[in-house]
């Protein structure tokens, strides 16, 4: 018997919608725990997850999940409570996520690059009962960061540190012999429902205030079922993920999808194309998903010719149509691999994607066609549909949509049209058969290597610099990363100079994540403006393409 749902009420999916999604199979009506138990029953001794230091079979993974879940209960964590974790792509991430899920808690993955300013905002919204961080990652001390920002944080009852060595708080926590066994009988009382919230994940906002996106098991499992069906992946595939699990791509297609299939997943915590090439050969990796720069790096890897990468058969590149030269080089390097383009958001996962048998022109000129269960439309300002090839505002609706923004019904309602379409904030054109191409954004965001840079947020911090009178951040095209951020600034009278190094040191001191920093600085005497005084950023973007900024 299925337990009752603790799902928060939401107008996004009506009761009629939900019934239709179930009837047509868009919602599998299973939880992540159901899929994990199915994988254990089918492939108990098969490797489930592997990273640099650890590898666990499905049986071992399930045992660790149950042990961790009991520990969470001992901490006093209850169904509906939030568990936040700012971990790299490590096996501990997966164990903790499934353990929180096992007792009906809500997982709140946080991207490892976040620093004090962004992290404080997210944790104050989430108000977790537990925060889990690494002791160090890429030379950075996370406990020191947390200690230094305690005054800006809410009361978080528990902190665990993953040191990846004995003894440490995570290792000590997992080593405890929890009482009140047998474990399964104890945990079954907390088993979640497919309509319960399972993920709280933050996304960039144009205002700088991160938005908490809430998903249920059904709204998350729907996308991976659709993706698996379209791509024809099975338990025999070996999945790779280097995109952070704190992004929806890493979370769904690196963690949830392999478990659903009973497939092996191989994780990189830091993207290294040469290491990936060697791992494809060693582990026979067949599927990977990530931003287009990963594919660019792969085809330029120094050791590509030294390894057998023929096992690769699917490579998903999302965020922008793939340049034709990259496609040609990729097909030459891995002729048996299907390269895919797609578009999606935190609120709706991957909505459109090309098909494996699509011709190259679809890969290089479109962002794909919608999955079953999802609809997309391109509309004019008055809400009427655009003609094929006509640019307009992109909207979507369907089974993969989130159930709302965290504790913000007003923001949720304002993000939908009166007839129930989600306002994506992207501009697009659609062809006669339904393929879309993203042409721009109505929201002011730069996308650098798949990472959203919230422009208004960075500009606000730049204006805090004592030498800056005015600042504007714009995108500059980049062959590898798609876009880089360029800061145009006007200095205050009496301020002699400002260097990029000075500016980046200031942002670091302010706790701004490094990927958000401008990578180029242009000092100008004035901004191009409209008659009403608004900065004409389209002109700044043209200036950014030039070797040097104009002086007037």
C-alpha atoms as one frame of an Amber mdcrd trajectory, in Angstrom:
protein
   0.000   0.000   0.000   1.357   3.404  -1.002   1.879   5.842   1.898  -0.140
   9.074   1.923   1.446  12.027   0.134   2.999  14.924   2.016   3.092  16.924
  -1.189   2.621  20.669  -0.828  -0.454  21.988  -2.608   0.347  23.634  -5.936
  -1.715  25.043  -8.777   0.955  24.033 -11.353  -0.449  20.528 -11.903  -4.206
  20.184 -11.575  -5.829  16.923 -10.485  -6.876  16.331 -14.097  -3.270  16.908
 -15.225  -1.950  14.452 -12.654  -4.418  11.760 -13.662  -3.457  12.204 -17.323
   0.279  12.107 -16.579  -0.168   8.815 -14.717  -2.412   7.264 -17.330  -0.038
   8.092 -20.183   3.083   7.067 -18.245   4.630  10.551 -18.048   4.721  10.104
 -14.280   6.061   6.635 -13.350   4.499   6.933  -9.862   7.633   5.580  -8.203
  10.162   7.130  -5.861  13.933   7.111  -6.141  13.943   4.521  -3.343  11.673
   2.241  -5.371  14.146   2.371  -8.247  17.107   1.721  -5.932  15.405  -1.343
  -4.444  14.586  -2.638  -7.913  18.242  -2.287  -8.921  19.355  -4.163  -5.785
  16.914  -6.981  -6.540  18.081  -7.279 -10.164  21.825  -6.548  -9.921  22.930
  -6.820  -6.273  26.640  -7.349  -6.984  26.970  -4.979  -9.929  28.949  -1.760
  -9.438  26.437   1.042  -8.914  28.620   4.108  -8.345  32.328   4.836  -8.665
  34.482   7.900  -8.056  38.200   8.538  -7.540  38.320   6.740  -4.191  35.303
   4.495  -3.809  33.206   1.975  -5.684  30.031   0.362  -4.340  27.726  -2.349
  -5.641  23.986  -1.796  -5.530  23.769  -4.041  -2.452  26.491  -2.052  -0.679
  24.935   1.251  -1.712  21.559   0.242  -0.291  23.149  -0.870   2.984  25.000
   2.440   3.349  21.828   4.356   2.512  19.866   2.548   5.216  22.632   3.090
   7.784  22.811   6.785   6.935  19.010   7.090   7.016  18.933   5.684  10.538
  21.587   8.193  11.533  19.509  11.033  10.137  16.540   9.857  12.189  18.755
   9.794  15.294  19.593  13.442  14.582  15.902  14.252  14.699  15.466  14.811
  10.980  11.868  14.159   9.980   9.897  13.866   6.739   9.693  17.256   5.033
  12.853  18.582   6.711  15.591  19.978   4.479  19.058  18.409   4.301  21.588
  20.678   2.543  24.852  19.366   1.141  27.593  21.217  -0.693  29.583  18.225
  -1.840  31.508  17.446  -5.044  30.565  14.511  -7.266  31.502  11.935  -4.647
  29.830   8.696  -3.646  28.982  10.303  -0.291  26.702  12.719  -2.175  24.668
   9.838  -3.588  24.490   7.990  -0.256  23.311  11.097   1.576  20.719  11.980
  -1.058  19.151   8.529  -1.060  19.284   8.376   2.746  17.432  11.684   3.065
  14.970  10.445   0.471  14.492   7.169   2.367  12.997   9.040   5.351  11.023
  11.578   3.309  13.411  14.497   3.859  14.058  17.031   1.091  17.506  17.065
  -0.520  19.006  20.515  -1.104  22.111  20.132  -3.297  24.418  23.161  -3.310
  27.037  23.726  -5.999  30.588  23.507  -4.570  31.638  26.827  -6.161  29.205
  28.819  -3.998  30.863  31.027  -1.409  29.645  33.132   1.488  27.414  35.610
  -0.296  25.429  33.104  -2.379  25.499  30.351   0.238  24.111  32.540   3.019
  21.151  33.526   0.859  20.339  29.919  -0.026  20.701  28.525   3.493  18.583
  31.318   4.963  15.829  30.348   2.558  16.194  26.577   2.974  16.752  26.564
   6.781  18.104  22.994   6.778  18.273  20.706   9.801  21.635  19.382   8.544
  24.442  20.838   6.421  27.128  18.558   4.960  30.330  19.973   3.436  33.746
  18.616   2.405  36.718  19.319   4.621  38.618  20.565   1.592  37.977  20.543
  -2.136  40.256  22.098  -4.739  42.338  23.605  -1.948  39.427  25.402  -0.283
  38.375  24.868   3.362  34.604  24.662   3.660  34.485  24.406   7.493  36.495
  27.644   7.672  34.016  29.295   5.318  31.051  28.164   7.432  32.753  29.327
  10.623  33.437  32.729   9.098  29.828  33.322   8.103  28.006  31.971  11.174
  26.467  35.367  11.955  24.819  35.424   8.513  23.425  31.887   8.722  20.220
  30.568  10.260  20.362  28.123  13.150  21.482  24.824  11.568  21.297  22.120
  14.250  23.822  19.746  12.666  26.991  20.025  10.561  28.835  17.032   9.081
  32.212  17.279   7.380  33.299  14.733   4.763  37.061  14.365   5.032  37.338
  11.149   3.007  39.721   9.745   5.608  39.538   8.221   9.069  38.669   9.603
  11.528  36.324  12.359  10.450  32.820  13.498  11.271  31.142  11.816   8.281
  33.133   8.643   8.702  32.456   8.598  12.447  28.777   9.230  11.790  28.577
   6.320   9.341  30.566   4.003  11.628  28.136   4.248  14.529  26.135   1.141
  15.295  22.624   2.526  15.224  20.249   0.829  17.617  16.607  -0.081  17.110
  17.254  -2.546  14.303  16.060  -4.263  12.127  16.644  -1.242   9.954  14.078
  -1.860   7.222  11.141  -2.217   9.623  12.127   1.046  11.250  12.533   2.956
   7.997   9.375   1.743   6.277   7.261   4.030   8.457   8.942   6.985   6.744
   8.712   5.747   3.174   7.962   8.669   0.813   5.128   8.991  -1.688   5.827
   9.718  -5.397   4.094  13.089  -5.005   6.174  14.160  -1.985   8.731  16.956
  -2.389  12.183  15.408  -2.788  14.434  18.172  -4.137  14.949  21.846  -3.295
  17.453  23.270  -5.760  18.391  26.891  -6.261  18.665  28.654  -9.571  20.074
  32.026 -10.545  17.797  35.043 -10.538  18.207  38.300 -12.421  17.825  40.129
  -9.105  20.627  38.170  -7.435  18.307  36.459  -4.937  18.480  32.710  -5.710
  15.120  31.054  -6.332  14.376  27.766  -4.603  12.809  25.290  -7.035  10.753
  22.453  -5.514  10.318  19.104  -7.273   8.569  15.858  -6.375   9.629  12.310
  -7.290   7.175  12.304 -10.171   8.278  15.640 -11.628  11.909  14.476 -11.496
  11.455  10.867 -12.550   9.315  11.859 -15.524  12.247  13.535 -17.333  14.623
  10.613 -16.868  12.019   8.108 -18.073  11.432  10.257 -21.167  15.163  10.657
 -21.789  15.827   6.935 -21.394  13.028   6.077 -23.822  14.204   8.544 -26.478
  17.862   7.495 -26.243  17.334   3.754 -25.871  19.643   3.436 -22.849  19.554
   0.310 -20.660  21.170  -1.308 -17.639  24.036  -2.358 -19.895  25.197   1.235
 -20.378  27.895   2.862 -18.254  27.122   6.481 -17.419  29.639   9.242 -16.765
  29.039  12.586 -15.078  31.395  15.501 -14.539  28.771  18.260 -14.348  28.128
  19.051 -10.707  25.294  17.160  -9.029  24.211  20.586  -7.784  22.904  21.223
 -11.302  19.810  19.479 -12.573  21.780  17.813 -15.382  24.234  16.179 -12.986
  21.546  15.294 -10.473  19.089  13.676 -12.885  21.352  12.098 -15.499  24.307
  11.277 -13.253  22.556  10.089 -10.078  18.885   9.290 -10.642  18.910   7.871
 -14.195  21.610   5.175 -13.745  19.912   3.917 -10.571  16.539   3.786 -12.315
  18.062   1.571 -15.017  20.322  -0.490 -12.760  23.340   0.856 -14.667  26.841
   1.743 -13.457  27.715   5.414 -12.927  31.265   6.827 -12.989  31.884  10.260
 -11.464  34.501  12.969 -11.904  34.592  15.652  -9.222  36.731  17.935 -11.412
  36.458  17.877 -15.196  39.695  16.613 -16.727  39.407  15.649 -20.414  42.556
  13.501 -20.415  41.352  11.574 -17.381  37.929  11.164 -18.973  39.501   9.711
 -22.124  41.388   7.167 -20.016  38.254   6.327 -18.019  36.203   5.716 -21.172
  38.777   3.127 -22.138  39.078   1.587 -18.640  35.375   1.474 -17.673  33.819
   1.321 -21.169  31.756   4.445 -20.571  28.949   4.690 -23.113  26.866   7.729
 -22.069  27.771  11.205 -20.840  25.935  14.509 -20.499  27.322  17.982 -20.015
  27.816  21.441 -21.439  29.277  21.874 -24.917  32.762  22.852 -23.591  33.199
  19.273 -22.354  32.847  17.958 -25.900  35.206  20.654 -27.157  37.817  19.632
 -24.568  37.358  15.938 -25.335  38.106  16.238 -29.037  41.222  18.274 -28.165
  42.413  15.948 -25.366  46.174  15.258 -25.733  45.771  11.503 -25.163  42.715
  10.899 -27.360  44.633   8.894 -29.980  46.166   6.656 -27.305  42.905   5.183
 -25.999  39.961   3.164 -27.249  36.901   5.414 -26.860  34.656   3.412 -29.171
  32.307   2.485 -26.317  30.903   6.055 -26.295  27.547   6.031 -28.027  25.622
   9.036 -26.595  26.932  12.499 -25.730  24.400  15.086 -24.593  25.480  18.738
 -24.946  22.966  21.174 -23.541  22.788  24.934 -23.328  23.442  25.999 -26.929
  23.410  24.536 -30.441  26.709  22.772 -31.096  29.052  24.538 -33.555  29.455
  22.674 -36.853  33.266  22.319 -36.568  32.872  20.689 -33.157  30.307  18.248
 -34.555  32.589  17.323 -37.458  35.571  16.753 -35.183  33.494  14.755 -32.695
  32.084  12.469 -35.381  35.612  11.883 -36.673  36.885  11.016 -33.190  33.910
   8.875 -32.158  32.030   7.887 -35.342  29.719   5.515 -33.467  28.552   8.176
 -31.016  25.350  10.195 -31.284  25.820  13.816 -30.204  22.671  15.537 -28.951
  21.644  19.159 -28.374  18.936  20.184 -25.940  17.377  22.875 -23.774  15.985
  22.864 -20.264  15.924  24.683 -16.940  16.059  23.887 -13.249  12.289  24.320
 -13.132  11.570  21.807 -15.890  14.673  19.604 -16.405  15.429  18.837 -20.055
  12.395  19.859 -22.117  13.653  19.645 -25.692  16.405  17.514 -27.191  17.385
  16.350 -30.640  16.781  12.736 -31.597  19.654  10.264 -32.069  18.842   9.912
 -35.781  18.495  13.653 -36.482  20.669  15.040 -39.317  23.647  17.298 -38.407
  21.782  20.474 -39.350  19.333  19.892 -36.496  22.233  19.537 -34.045  23.934
  22.703 -35.218  20.906  24.951 -35.694  18.324  23.858 -33.079  17.903  22.937
 -29.424  15.687  19.954 -30.170  12.034  18.993 -30.014   9.906  18.502 -26.903
   9.683  15.223 -25.015   6.330  13.439 -24.793   4.453  14.932 -21.862   5.861
  18.406 -22.480   4.653  21.183 -24.746   6.488  24.281 -25.911   5.194  27.335
 -27.706   6.642  30.623 -28.966   4.374  33.628 -28.493   4.138  37.332 -29.264
   3.708  39.959 -26.510  -0.094  39.648 -26.825   0.079  35.873 -26.192  -0.715
  34.803 -29.755   1.430  32.065 -31.234   4.260  33.034 -33.537   4.497  31.685
 -37.049   7.264  29.158 -37.853  10.588  31.000 -37.943   9.224  34.040 -36.087
  11.038  34.992 -32.875   9.060  35.289 -29.664   8.913  34.361 -25.987   9.352
  30.671 -25.200   6.862  29.040 -22.840   6.338  25.444 -21.759   3.996  23.257
 -19.739   3.638  19.601 -18.833   4.606  16.740 -16.557   8.209  17.814 -15.910
   7.403  21.207 -14.429   8.287  21.862 -10.795   5.506  22.363  -8.235   6.528
  25.884  -7.242   9.182  28.180  -5.838  10.140  27.501  -2.239   7.739  29.294
   0.104   6.908  31.919  -2.530   3.473  31.437  -4.033   3.441  34.973  -5.431
   6.602  34.349  -7.455   5.239  31.008  -8.622   1.992  32.524  -9.851   3.742
  35.414 -11.579   5.891  32.900 -13.482   2.874  31.411 -15.277   0.392  32.761
 -17.786  -3.304  32.749 -16.993  -3.746  29.623 -19.121  -1.011  27.687 -17.282
   2.126  28.103 -19.408   5.471  28.597 -17.643   7.256  31.778 -18.701  10.811
  30.575 -19.318  12.464  33.954 -19.834  14.066  32.715 -23.082  13.496  33.940
 -26.613  13.225  31.369 -29.382  12.026  30.463 -32.840  10.219  27.249 -33.716
  10.234  25.545 -37.105   7.263  23.959 -38.806   7.789  20.534 -37.169   8.385
  21.740 -33.595  12.160  22.108 -33.259  13.152  25.216 -31.316  16.238  27.409
 -31.343  17.042  29.653 -28.402  17.816  33.108 -29.784  18.242  35.181 -26.646
  16.997  35.877 -23.148  14.437  38.280 -21.799  16.219  37.937 -18.440  19.682
  39.384 -17.951  21.824  36.261 -17.490  25.139  35.207 -19.016  25.691  31.489
 -19.549  29.366  30.555 -19.182  30.144  26.897 -19.818  26.667  25.864 -18.674
  26.814  28.001 -15.500  24.342  30.889 -15.200  25.897  34.206 -14.155  23.205
  36.446 -12.595  24.103  39.788 -14.143  22.199  42.152 -11.830  23.664  40.422
  -8.780  27.260  40.845  -9.977  26.577  44.433 -11.039  25.266  45.220  -7.556
  28.525  43.990  -6.029  30.605  45.917  -8.577  28.823  49.097  -7.558  30.084
  48.567  -4.013  33.674  49.090  -5.203  34.929  52.461  -3.958  36.438  53.398
  -7.350  33.413  52.511  -9.510  30.741  55.056 -10.346  28.748  52.810 -12.698
  29.087  49.246 -13.964  27.471  47.015 -16.571  28.127  43.330 -17.250  27.622
  41.828 -20.701  28.399  38.591 -22.526  31.197  38.155 -25.028  31.076  35.133
 -27.370  33.644  32.432 -26.657  34.538  29.422 -28.793  34.848  27.001 -25.865
  32.572  28.356 -23.111  29.932  29.949 -25.381  29.988  33.193 -23.343  32.370
  35.063 -21.017  31.560  38.060 -18.821  32.970  41.495 -19.640  32.641  44.324
 -17.122  32.275  47.865 -18.441  32.865  50.448 -15.713  32.944  54.200 -15.290
  35.360  55.316 -12.589  34.542  57.921  -9.973  36.249  61.310 -10.371  39.711
  61.162  -8.864  40.063  57.395  -9.309  43.167  56.925 -11.416  43.129  53.282
 -12.451  41.410  49.961 -11.880  42.816  46.648 -13.071  41.084  43.338 -13.656
  43.192  41.795 -10.884  42.050  44.536  -8.493  38.438  43.924  -9.439  38.662
  40.153  -9.037  40.369  40.497  -5.636  37.503  42.756  -4.550  34.890  40.204
  -5.671  36.736  37.422  -3.871  36.754  39.468  -0.663  33.019  40.024  -1.087
  32.434  36.265  -1.254  31.365  36.120  -4.899  31.860  32.715  -6.555  34.809
  32.718  -8.962  32.832  31.640 -12.084  30.774  34.825 -11.656  33.823  37.098
 -11.900  34.280  39.186 -15.059  37.132  37.878 -17.194  37.700  41.163 -18.944
  37.516  44.779 -17.765  36.796  47.774 -19.984  37.022  51.254 -18.441  34.953
  53.791 -20.408  34.020  57.428 -19.967  30.293  56.907 -20.619  27.729  54.237
 -21.438  25.529  54.275 -24.531  22.033  55.060 -23.281  18.477  55.391 -24.515
  16.752  58.794 -24.328  15.248  57.645 -21.016  18.719  56.862 -19.635  18.686
  53.046 -19.871  22.043  51.441 -20.725  22.015  50.016 -24.247  23.621  46.671
 -23.541  23.345  45.514 -27.117  25.892  48.217 -28.002  28.142  47.179 -25.105
  28.031  43.610 -26.407  29.281  44.879 -29.766  32.020  46.866 -28.014  33.041
  43.718 -26.121  33.766  41.956 -29.417  36.304  44.635 -30.347  39.998  44.484
 -29.323  39.708  47.606 -27.151  36.867  49.569 -25.634  35.980  52.974 -27.093
  36.582  55.972 -24.886  33.288  57.719 -25.558
